[in-house]
Amino acid sequence: MASTAGTGTGATRGTGAGGGPGAGGGSRAATGAGAGGGSDSARGSGFGGGTRAARGSGARSSGGSYGASRSPDPLAARVDALGELLGLSRTRVSPDELAEAGALLERLGERRRLSLDHTVVALAGATGSGKSTLFNALAGLELSATGVRRPTTAAPVSCSWDPEGAAGLLDRLGIAPQDRYARRSVLDGADRVPGTDERLAGLVLLDMPDHDSAAPGHRDQVDRLLQLVDVVVWVLDPEKYADAALHERYLRPLAGHADVTLLVLNQVDRLPGDAADQVLDDLRRLLDEDGLAVGEHGDAGAVVLAVSALNGVGVPDLRACLGQIVAERGSANRRLAADVDRTAGRLQSLYVGEGAVGLTDPAREDFVDRLADAVGVAGAGEAAERDWARAAEAACGTPWGRLTGERQGGADRVARGPAGLAASRPAVDEAVRALADDAAQGLPVPWAQAVRDAARRGGEGLPAALDTAAARAEPGQPERPTWWSAVGAAQWLLMSLAVAGVVCLVAIAVGSLDASWWLPVVLLAVGALGGRALAWACRIAARGPAHRYGQAAERRLRAAAADCGRARVLEPVAAELLRYREVREQYAVVAGG
């Protein structure tokens, strides 16, 4: 069936470019004239095939010729961004949700490391659709077994035009060495199909098992290969083109891969009159329902052709369409870009939130206010204000009032117990929850949970940290202003006058002092009333400084609570939001935005 001879006459790279197994990585050069091998080019365009082939090729006319220099790869930035996206997400998003993207990243790396000058095209279809017959017609040789026994193709078979450099691709596809063929040699009859090799140089064509095969493992092989090939040619027949399994399992999920999809209605020779046109119209209707865009009038999209692999109708048009696709050398990147688009769509709910996200200034202020209330900042400020006022009253009051006030104040201090602030645990927990809910608003579920977890971790030790910070910021004994000392001296002087007046009155009363009584009375009145008036005036004057002292104490405690909340909760939450913004930017690149 095959020969290992491989001297080779390269269709586009000159002689000795590497036919045979050495260049093809284990591929065989097939010999013998296959059915339809010498007649395809002689036959006219197939039924309804010529115009559709032209439309399909027109959608891909922007590609260069074989060997031409390629423009900078626009896919590289998306691949790099996908790697960054996964790296930033692994500790935040479930591994199950990232599994598909991780597998795609591996496939992207594998395919881009291999030859992009080769295009892997797979013939896929249902049992009895004629894939193997079409494969042989395109190859010009009997390479894949055909027959009435089902399934006929048990393992994928490949045929490589210009097999040099295709070995790595075939290894990746898992094509067995005995199922690899090379279409490059004079001995294999390539020269009997004029123009075939020149147009298809760089093509790696696969004949796959049936996707609806009842044989174990066939469907798994098809599903695996469909993820790895560059272009898929769905070979349909008039009986199964509307099969629900085909549309629901394959065409509908791959609707975004229209630019690397061809749909070939095979066996049109079995359809009488205009039945083929009716079937094609119905097929386009089904594809439209699947969301698979059909390229018509030069638009991008899937190509729909009608062929008969048995008698060669439309095969030249299909070959021409494949030749145009292969010559562009861009199908691999288009397929990978479509894969990235599909994965980006499935990841959208993990990275795109609703509306603006972030921690607002009102939310930060509300959090600080709640922490201040939990610590009791307002009450502490009022207490500091009262302490300052009491200290002023004690320093500026009358000496007799000071003595009685000290006794009462000491009893009050014993009753109140030692001073100290303690944060309310429920109030702190509520403040953390409110902040987390506000920060997580609009975020996708995994990132909202990451924000809440960061806030929760910071909030676990926040009450104790607030207690420590409040103890450090709590005001001590008020400092004595200089005017307190002056007023205190004046109070003692006034008390001395009052005492002198009393002594004089007593002396006059007992007759030991011969003096007018009104002068001691004046001294007593000035000393007693003057001391009380001075103390009252000082109480009025102390209100302003006491209030300012209480405000300063409140500000210190509030700042201490804010610093504590910022270090333990706000900064970790802000770090999570920053990470989300980074992954959101990377996702935008992955999605092609």
C-alpha positions as CSV (number, residue, x, y, z in Angstrom):
1,M,0.0,0.0,0.0
2,A,2.8,2.4,0.7
3,S,6.5,2.8,0.0
4,T,9.2,4.3,2.2
5,A,11.0,5.8,-0.8
6,G,11.3,9.6,-0.4
7,T,13.6,11.3,-2.8
8,G,11.0,14.0,-3.2
9,T,10.4,16.9,-5.6
10,G,9.2,19.7,-3.4
11,A,6.3,21.6,-4.8
12,T,7.4,24.9,-3.3
13,R,10.8,24.5,-1.7
14,G,12.8,22.8,-4.5
15,T,14.2,19.3,-4.7
16,G,15.5,17.3,-1.9
17,A,13.5,19.2,0.7
18,G,12.6,16.0,2.5
19,G,10.1,13.5,1.3
20,G,9.9,10.2,3.0
21,P,10.1,9.2,6.6
22,G,13.1,11.2,7.6
23,A,11.4,14.5,6.9
24,G,7.9,13.5,7.8
25,G,8.7,12.1,11.2
26,G,7.8,8.5,10.5
27,S,5.3,9.3,7.6
28,R,5.2,7.0,4.6
29,A,5.2,8.1,1.0
30,A,2.1,6.4,-0.5
31,T,2.3,4.8,-3.9
32,G,-0.2,3.9,-6.6
33,A,-2.8,6.0,-8.3
34,G,-5.8,6.4,-6.1
35,A,-9.4,6.6,-7.1
36,G,-10.0,10.0,-8.4
37,G,-6.3,10.9,-8.2
38,G,-5.9,11.8,-11.8
39,S,-9.3,13.1,-12.6
40,D,-10.1,15.8,-10.1
41,S,-8.5,18.6,-12.0
42,A,-10.1,17.6,-15.2
43,R,-13.6,17.7,-13.9
44,G,-15.5,20.9,-13.8
45,S,-16.7,22.7,-10.7
46,G,-19.1,20.7,-8.6
47,F,-22.8,21.2,-7.9
48,G,-23.1,24.6,-6.3
49,G,-19.5,24.3,-5.2
50,G,-17.6,26.9,-7.2
51,T,-19.2,30.1,-5.9
52,R,-19.1,28.9,-2.3
53,A,-15.5,28.1,-2.5
54,A,-14.8,31.5,-3.9
55,R,-16.8,33.1,-1.1
56,G,-14.9,31.1,1.5
57,S,-11.5,32.0,0.0
58,G,-12.5,35.6,-0.2
59,A,-13.1,35.6,3.5
60,R,-9.5,34.6,4.0
61,S,-7.9,36.6,1.1
62,S,-5.8,38.8,3.5
63,G,-3.3,36.0,4.1
64,G,0.1,36.0,2.4
65,S,1.6,33.4,0.1
66,Y,3.7,30.5,1.3
67,G,7.1,31.7,2.5
68,A,6.0,35.3,2.8
69,S,6.9,37.2,6.0
70,R,4.2,37.4,8.6
71,S,3.0,40.5,10.4
72,P,3.6,40.8,14.2
73,D,1.6,38.2,16.1
74,P,-1.4,39.9,17.7
75,L,-2.1,36.8,19.7
76,A,1.1,37.0,21.8
77,A,-0.2,39.7,24.1
78,R,-3.4,37.8,24.7
79,V,-1.5,34.6,25.5
80,D,0.8,36.5,27.9
81,A,-2.1,38.2,29.6
82,L,-3.8,34.8,30.0
83,G,-0.8,33.5,31.8
84,E,-0.7,36.6,34.1
85,L,-4.4,36.2,34.7
86,L,-4.1,32.7,35.9
87,G,-1.1,33.5,38.0
88,L,-3.0,36.3,39.8
89,S,-6.1,34.2,40.2
90,R,-4.9,30.8,41.5
91,T,-5.3,31.7,45.2
92,R,-8.6,33.5,44.7
93,V,-10.6,31.5,42.1
94,S,-11.5,27.8,42.4
95,P,-9.0,25.5,40.5
96,D,-12.0,23.8,38.8
97,E,-13.1,27.1,37.3
98,L,-9.6,27.8,36.0
99,A,-8.9,24.2,34.7
100,E,-10.2,25.0,31.2
101,A,-8.1,28.2,30.9
102,G,-5.0,26.3,32.2
103,A,-5.5,23.6,29.7
104,L,-5.9,26.2,26.9
105,L,-2.7,27.9,28.0
106,E,-0.8,24.7,27.7
107,R,-2.3,24.1,24.2
108,L,-1.4,27.6,23.2
109,G,2.2,27.1,24.2
110,E,2.4,23.7,22.5
111,R,0.9,24.8,19.2
112,R,2.9,28.0,19.0
113,R,6.1,26.2,19.6
114,L,5.5,24.0,16.6
115,S,5.5,24.8,12.9
116,L,3.1,27.6,12.0
117,D,3.9,27.0,8.3
118,H,1.7,23.9,8.5
119,T,-2.0,23.9,8.8
120,V,-3.7,20.9,10.4
121,V,-7.1,20.2,8.8
122,A,-9.3,17.5,10.2
123,L,-12.2,15.8,8.4
124,A,-14.9,15.1,11.0
125,G,-18.3,13.6,10.5
126,A,-20.8,10.9,11.4
127,T,-20.8,7.3,10.4
128,G,-21.3,6.8,6.7
129,S,-20.8,10.5,5.8
130,G,-17.9,9.6,3.4
131,K,-15.0,11.2,5.3
132,S,-12.5,8.5,4.2
133,T,-13.6,8.7,0.6
134,L,-13.2,12.5,0.6
135,F,-9.9,12.2,2.4
136,N,-8.6,9.9,-0.4
137,A,-10.1,12.2,-3.1
138,L,-8.2,15.2,-1.6
139,A,-5.0,13.2,-1.2
140,G,-5.3,11.7,-4.7
141,L,-4.4,8.3,-3.2
142,E,-6.2,5.4,-1.5
143,L,-4.8,6.1,2.0
144,S,-7.7,5.7,4.3
145,A,-9.8,2.5,4.3
146,T,-13.3,2.8,3.0
147,G,-16.2,0.3,2.9
148,V,-19.7,-0.5,4.1
149,R,-18.4,-1.9,7.5
150,R,-19.0,0.6,10.3
151,P,-17.0,2.1,11.8
152,T,-14.4,2.0,9.0
153,T,-11.8,4.5,10.5
154,A,-10.7,3.2,13.9
155,A,-7.7,5.5,14.3
156,P,-6.9,8.9,12.8
157,V,-4.9,8.8,9.6
158,S,-2.8,11.8,8.3
159,C,-1.5,12.9,5.0
160,S,1.1,15.7,5.0
161,W,2.0,17.9,2.0
162,D,5.5,19.1,2.5
163,P,6.0,17.0,5.6
164,E,9.2,18.6,6.7
165,G,8.6,20.1,10.1
166,A,5.2,18.4,10.6
167,A,6.6,15.6,12.8
168,G,6.1,17.6,16.0
169,L,2.5,18.3,15.0
170,L,1.8,14.7,14.3
171,D,3.4,13.7,17.6
172,R,1.2,16.2,19.4
173,L,-1.9,14.8,17.6
174,G,-1.0,11.3,18.6
175,I,-0.9,9.9,15.1
176,A,0.6,6.5,15.0
177,P,3.7,6.2,12.8
178,Q,2.0,3.6,10.5
179,D,-0.9,6.0,9.9
180,R,1.3,8.9,8.7
181,Y,1.5,9.5,5.0
182,A,3.6,12.0,3.0
183,R,2.3,13.6,-0.2
184,R,5.6,14.8,-1.6
185,S,7.2,12.2,-3.8
186,V,7.4,11.5,-7.5
187,L,7.0,7.8,-6.7
188,D,3.6,8.4,-5.0
189,G,2.0,9.7,-8.1
190,A,1.8,13.4,-7.1
191,D,2.8,14.5,-10.6
192,R,-0.4,12.9,-11.9
193,V,-2.6,15.4,-10.1
194,P,-1.4,18.7,-11.7
195,G,-1.2,21.6,-9.2
196,T,-2.1,19.6,-6.2
197,D,1.1,19.9,-4.2
198,E,1.7,23.5,-5.2
199,R,-1.6,24.6,-3.7
200,L,-1.6,22.4,-0.6
201,A,2.1,22.7,0.4
202,G,2.0,22.8,4.3
203,L,-1.3,21.0,4.7
204,V,-1.6,18.2,7.3
205,L,-4.9,16.5,6.5
206,L,-6.5,14.1,9.1
207,D,-9.2,11.5,8.6
208,M,-10.8,11.0,12.1
209,P,-13.0,8.3,13.5
210,D,-16.8,8.9,13.5
211,H,-18.0,11.3,16.2
212,D,-21.1,9.1,16.7
213,S,-19.3,5.8,16.6
214,A,-20.5,3.1,18.9
215,A,-17.0,1.7,19.2
216,P,-15.3,2.4,22.6
217,G,-12.9,5.4,22.5
218,H,-13.7,6.7,19.1
219,R,-15.7,9.7,20.4
220,D,-13.0,10.5,22.9
221,Q,-10.4,10.5,20.1
222,V,-12.6,12.9,18.1
223,D,-13.1,15.2,21.1
224,R,-9.4,15.3,21.8
225,L,-8.3,16.0,18.3
226,L,-10.9,18.7,17.7
227,Q,-9.2,20.7,20.5
228,L,-5.8,20.4,18.7
229,V,-6.4,20.9,15.0
230,D,-6.3,24.2,13.2
231,V,-9.3,23.8,10.9
232,V,-12.3,21.4,11.0
233,V,-14.0,20.3,7.8
234,W,-17.4,18.8,8.9
235,V,-18.4,16.2,6.3
236,L,-22.2,15.9,6.3
237,D,-24.5,13.7,4.3
238,P,-28.0,14.4,3.2
239,E,-29.5,12.0,5.9
240,K,-27.6,13.2,9.0
241,Y,-26.8,16.9,8.3
242,A,-29.5,17.9,10.8
243,D,-28.6,15.4,13.5
244,A,-29.2,16.9,16.9
245,A,-26.0,15.3,18.4
246,L,-23.9,17.0,15.8
247,H,-25.4,20.5,16.3
248,E,-25.8,20.4,20.1
249,R,-22.5,18.6,20.9
250,Y,-20.2,20.2,18.3
251,L,-21.4,23.0,16.0
252,R,-23.3,25.1,18.6
253,P,-20.4,25.1,21.2
254,L,-17.9,25.9,18.4
255,A,-20.0,28.7,17.0
256,G,-17.2,31.1,17.7
257,H,-14.8,29.1,15.5
258,A,-16.6,29.9,12.2
259,D,-13.5,31.3,10.6
260,V,-11.7,27.9,10.9
261,T,-14.8,25.8,10.0
262,L,-15.9,24.3,6.7
263,L,-19.1,22.4,6.2
264,V,-19.1,20.0,3.3
265,L,-22.4,18.4,2.2
266,N,-21.1,15.2,0.7
267,Q,-23.0,12.6,-1.5
268,V,-24.9,15.3,-3.4
269,D,-24.9,12.9,-6.3
270,R,-27.6,11.0,-4.4
271,L,-29.9,14.0,-4.5
272,P,-32.2,14.5,-7.5
273,G,-32.9,17.8,-9.2
274,D,-32.7,20.9,-6.9
275,A,-32.9,18.9,-3.8
276,A,-29.2,19.7,-3.1
277,D,-30.0,23.4,-3.0
278,Q,-32.9,22.8,-0.6
279,V,-30.7,20.8,1.7
280,L,-28.0,23.5,1.6
281,D,-30.5,26.2,2.4
282,D,-31.9,24.1,5.3
283,L,-28.3,23.5,6.5
284,R,-27.6,27.2,6.5
285,R,-30.8,27.8,8.5
286,L,-29.7,25.3,11.1
287,L,-26.2,26.9,11.3
288,D,-27.9,30.2,11.9
289,E,-29.8,28.8,14.8
290,D,-26.6,27.4,16.1
291,G,-25.0,30.8,16.0
292,L,-22.4,29.7,13.5
293,A,-21.9,32.5,11.0
294,V,-21.7,31.5,7.4
295,G,-19.3,33.5,5.2
296,E,-21.1,34.8,2.1
297,H,-20.4,37.6,-0.3
298,G,-16.8,37.9,0.9
299,D,-17.7,38.1,4.6
300,A,-15.8,36.1,7.2
301,G,-17.4,33.0,8.5
302,A,-17.8,29.3,7.9
303,V,-17.6,28.0,4.3
304,V,-20.4,25.7,3.1
305,L,-19.7,23.5,0.0
306,A,-21.5,20.7,-1.8
307,V,-19.4,17.9,-3.1
308,S,-19.5,14.3,-4.1
309,A,-16.3,12.5,-3.1
310,L,-17.4,9.5,-5.0
311,N,-17.5,11.1,-8.5
312,G,-15.4,14.2,-7.8
313,V,-18.1,16.9,-8.0
314,G,-17.0,19.9,-6.0
315,V,-13.7,18.3,-4.8
316,P,-11.6,20.8,-6.9
317,D,-13.4,23.7,-5.2
318,L,-12.8,22.2,-1.8
319,R,-9.2,21.6,-2.7
320,A,-8.9,25.2,-3.8
321,C,-10.5,26.5,-0.6
322,L,-8.0,24.4,1.4
323,G,-5.2,25.7,-0.7
324,Q,-6.1,29.3,0.1
325,I,-6.4,28.5,3.8
326,V,-3.0,26.8,3.9
327,A,-1.3,29.5,1.9
328,E,-2.3,32.2,4.4
329,R,-0.4,30.4,7.2
330,G,-2.8,32.0,9.7
331,S,-5.3,29.3,10.5
332,A,-3.4,28.1,13.6
333,N,-3.5,31.6,15.2
334,R,-7.1,32.1,14.2
335,R,-8.1,28.8,15.8
336,L,-6.1,29.7,19.0
337,A,-7.7,33.2,19.0
338,A,-11.1,31.6,18.8
339,D,-10.3,29.3,21.7
340,V,-9.1,32.3,23.7
341,D,-12.4,34.1,22.8
342,R,-14.5,31.2,24.0
343,T,-12.5,30.8,27.2
344,A,-12.7,34.5,27.8
345,G,-16.5,34.3,27.5
346,R,-16.7,31.5,30.0
347,L,-14.4,33.4,32.4
348,Q,-16.3,36.7,32.1
349,S,-18.5,36.1,35.2
350,L,-15.3,35.5,37.2
351,Y,-13.7,38.8,36.2
352,V,-16.3,41.3,35.1
353,G,-18.5,42.8,37.8
354,E,-21.5,45.0,37.8
355,G,-20.9,48.7,37.7
356,A,-18.1,50.6,39.4
357,V,-16.1,48.8,42.1
358,G,-13.8,50.0,44.8
359,L,-13.8,51.3,48.3
360,T,-15.4,54.8,48.4
361,D,-14.3,57.6,50.6
362,P,-17.7,57.7,52.4
363,A,-17.3,54.0,53.2
364,R,-13.8,54.6,54.7
365,E,-15.2,57.5,56.8
366,D,-18.1,55.4,58.0
367,F,-15.7,52.6,59.0
368,V,-13.6,55.0,61.0
369,D,-16.7,56.5,62.6
370,R,-17.9,53.1,63.6
371,L,-14.5,52.2,65.1
372,A,-14.5,55.5,67.0
373,D,-17.9,54.8,68.4
374,A,-16.9,51.2,69.3
375,V,-14.0,52.6,71.3
376,G,-16.1,55.3,72.9
377,V,-14.2,58.3,71.5
378,A,-17.0,60.8,72.1
379,G,-17.4,59.7,75.7
380,A,-13.6,59.8,76.3
381,G,-13.5,63.4,74.9
382,E,-16.3,64.5,77.2
383,A,-14.6,62.8,80.2
384,A,-11.3,64.6,79.3
385,E,-13.2,67.9,79.1
386,R,-14.7,67.3,82.6
387,D,-11.4,66.3,84.0
388,W,-9.8,69.6,82.7
389,A,-12.7,71.6,84.1
390,R,-12.4,69.8,87.5
391,A,-8.7,70.4,87.6
392,A,-9.2,74.1,86.8
393,E,-11.8,74.3,89.6
394,A,-9.5,72.6,92.0
395,A,-6.6,74.9,91.2
396,C,-8.7,78.2,91.1
397,G,-11.3,77.5,93.8
398,T,-11.3,78.8,97.3
399,P,-9.0,76.9,99.7
400,W,-12.0,75.8,101.8
401,G,-13.7,74.6,98.7
402,R,-10.6,72.8,97.6
403,L,-10.4,70.9,100.9
404,T,-14.0,69.7,100.7
405,G,-13.7,69.0,96.9
406,E,-10.7,66.8,97.4
407,R,-12.5,64.7,99.9
408,Q,-15.6,64.3,97.6
409,G,-13.4,63.8,94.5
410,G,-11.4,61.1,96.1
411,A,-14.6,59.3,97.0
412,D,-15.9,59.7,93.4
413,R,-12.6,58.3,92.0
414,V,-12.8,55.3,94.3
415,A,-16.4,54.7,93.2
416,R,-15.6,55.1,89.5
417,G,-12.6,52.8,89.7
418,P,-9.5,53.1,87.5
419,A,-9.8,54.8,84.1
420,G,-9.6,52.8,80.9
421,L,-11.2,52.3,77.4
422,A,-12.3,49.0,76.0
423,A,-13.6,48.5,72.4
424,S,-17.1,47.0,72.0
425,R,-16.6,43.6,70.2
426,P,-20.0,43.5,68.5
427,A,-19.6,47.1,67.3
428,V,-16.2,46.4,65.8
429,D,-17.5,43.2,64.1
430,E,-20.4,45.2,62.6
431,A,-18.0,47.9,61.3
432,V,-15.9,45.3,59.6
433,R,-18.9,43.6,58.0
434,A,-20.3,46.9,56.7
435,L,-16.9,47.8,55.2
436,A,-16.5,44.4,53.6
437,D,-20.0,44.5,52.1
438,D,-19.4,48.0,50.7
439,A,-16.0,47.0,49.2
440,A,-17.4,43.8,47.7
441,Q,-20.3,45.5,46.1
442,G,-20.3,44.9,42.3
443,L,-17.4,42.5,42.4
444,P,-17.5,39.0,40.8
445,V,-18.2,36.3,43.4
446,P,-14.6,35.0,43.9
447,W,-13.2,38.5,44.3
448,A,-16.1,39.6,46.6
449,Q,-15.3,36.6,48.8
450,A,-11.6,37.4,48.7
451,V,-12.4,41.0,49.9
452,R,-14.6,39.7,52.7
453,D,-12.0,37.2,53.8
454,A,-9.3,39.9,53.9
455,A,-11.6,42.1,56.0
456,R,-12.5,39.2,58.3
457,R,-8.9,38.2,58.9
458,G,-8.0,41.7,59.8
459,G,-11.0,42.1,62.0
460,E,-10.2,39.1,64.1
461,G,-7.5,40.9,66.2
462,L,-8.9,44.4,65.7
463,P,-10.7,44.8,69.1
464,A,-7.6,43.9,71.1
465,A,-5.5,46.2,68.9
466,L,-8.0,49.0,69.4
467,D,-7.8,48.6,73.2
468,T,-4.0,48.9,73.0
469,A,-4.1,51.9,70.7
470,A,-6.7,53.6,72.9
471,A,-4.7,53.0,76.0
472,R,-1.7,54.7,74.5
473,A,-3.7,57.6,73.2
474,E,-5.8,58.1,76.4
475,P,-5.0,61.5,77.9
476,G,-3.3,61.7,81.2
477,Q,-3.5,64.4,83.9
478,P,-4.1,67.9,82.4
479,E,-1.1,70.2,82.4
480,R,-1.4,73.3,84.7
481,P,-1.5,76.6,82.9
482,T,0.4,79.4,84.6
483,W,-2.7,81.4,85.3
484,W,-3.9,78.7,87.6
485,S,-1.0,79.4,89.9
486,A,-1.7,83.1,89.9
487,V,-5.4,82.6,90.7
488,G,-4.4,80.1,93.4
489,A,-2.1,82.7,95.0
490,A,-4.9,85.3,94.8
491,Q,-7.3,82.9,96.5
492,W,-4.8,82.5,99.4
493,L,-4.4,86.2,99.7
494,L,-8.2,86.7,99.8
495,M,-8.5,84.0,102.4
496,S,-5.8,85.7,104.4
497,L,-7.9,88.9,104.4
498,A,-10.9,87.1,105.5
499,V,-9.0,85.4,108.3
500,A,-7.5,88.7,109.4
501,G,-11.0,90.3,109.4
502,V,-12.3,87.5,111.6
503,V,-9.4,87.8,114.0
504,C,-9.9,91.5,114.3
505,L,-13.5,91.2,115.0
506,V,-12.8,88.6,117.7
507,A,-10.2,90.9,119.3
508,I,-12.5,93.9,119.2
509,A,-15.3,91.7,120.8
510,V,-13.1,90.6,123.7
511,G,-11.7,94.1,124.2
512,S,-8.2,93.3,123.3
513,L,-8.2,95.5,120.3
514,D,-9.4,99.1,120.4
515,A,-10.5,99.7,116.8
516,S,-13.5,100.4,114.7
517,W,-15.5,97.3,113.9
518,W,-16.3,98.2,110.3
519,L,-12.7,97.7,109.0
520,P,-12.6,94.0,110.0
521,V,-16.0,93.5,108.5
522,V,-14.8,94.9,105.2
523,L,-11.7,92.7,105.3
524,L,-13.9,89.7,106.0
525,A,-16.4,90.5,103.2
526,V,-13.7,91.2,100.7
527,G,-11.9,88.0,101.5
528,A,-14.9,85.7,101.6
529,L,-16.9,87.2,98.7
530,G,-13.9,87.9,96.6
531,G,-12.7,84.3,96.7
532,R,-16.1,83.0,95.6
533,A,-16.4,85.6,92.8
534,L,-12.9,84.7,91.6
535,A,-13.6,81.0,91.6
536,W,-16.9,81.6,89.6
537,A,-15.0,83.7,87.1
538,C,-12.4,81.0,86.6
539,R,-15.1,78.4,86.0
540,I,-16.5,80.5,83.2
541,A,-13.0,81.2,81.8
542,A,-12.1,77.4,81.9
543,R,-15.0,76.3,79.7
544,G,-13.3,77.1,76.4
545,P,-9.9,75.5,77.3
546,A,-11.6,72.5,78.7
547,H,-13.7,72.0,75.6
548,R,-10.6,72.3,73.4
549,Y,-8.8,69.9,75.6
550,G,-11.6,67.3,75.3
551,Q,-11.7,67.8,71.5
552,A,-7.9,67.2,71.3
553,A,-8.3,64.0,73.3
554,E,-11.1,62.9,71.1
555,R,-9.0,63.6,67.9
556,R,-6.1,61.6,69.3
557,L,-8.2,58.6,70.1
558,R,-10.0,58.8,66.8
559,A,-6.7,58.9,64.9
560,A,-5.4,56.0,66.9
561,A,-8.6,54.0,66.0
562,A,-8.3,55.0,62.4
563,D,-4.6,54.0,62.2
564,C,-5.5,50.7,63.7
565,G,-8.4,50.0,61.4
566,R,-6.3,51.2,58.4
567,A,-3.5,48.8,59.1
568,R,-5.6,45.8,59.9
569,V,-8.6,46.1,57.6
570,L,-8.5,48.9,55.1
571,E,-5.0,48.2,53.6
572,P,-5.7,44.4,53.1
573,V,-9.0,45.2,51.5
574,A,-7.4,47.8,49.3
575,A,-4.7,45.3,48.3
576,E,-7.4,42.8,47.2
577,L,-9.2,45.5,45.2
578,L,-5.9,46.4,43.6
579,R,-5.3,42.8,42.7
580,Y,-8.8,42.6,41.2
581,R,-8.1,45.8,39.1
582,E,-4.9,44.1,37.8
583,V,-6.7,40.9,36.8
584,R,-9.5,42.9,35.3
585,E,-6.9,44.7,33.1
586,Q,-5.4,41.3,32.1
587,Y,-8.8,39.9,31.4
588,A,-9.6,42.8,29.1
589,V,-6.4,42.0,27.1
590,V,-7.4,38.3,27.0
591,A,-10.9,39.2,25.8
592,G,-9.4,41.3,23.1
593,G,-10.6,44.6,24.6
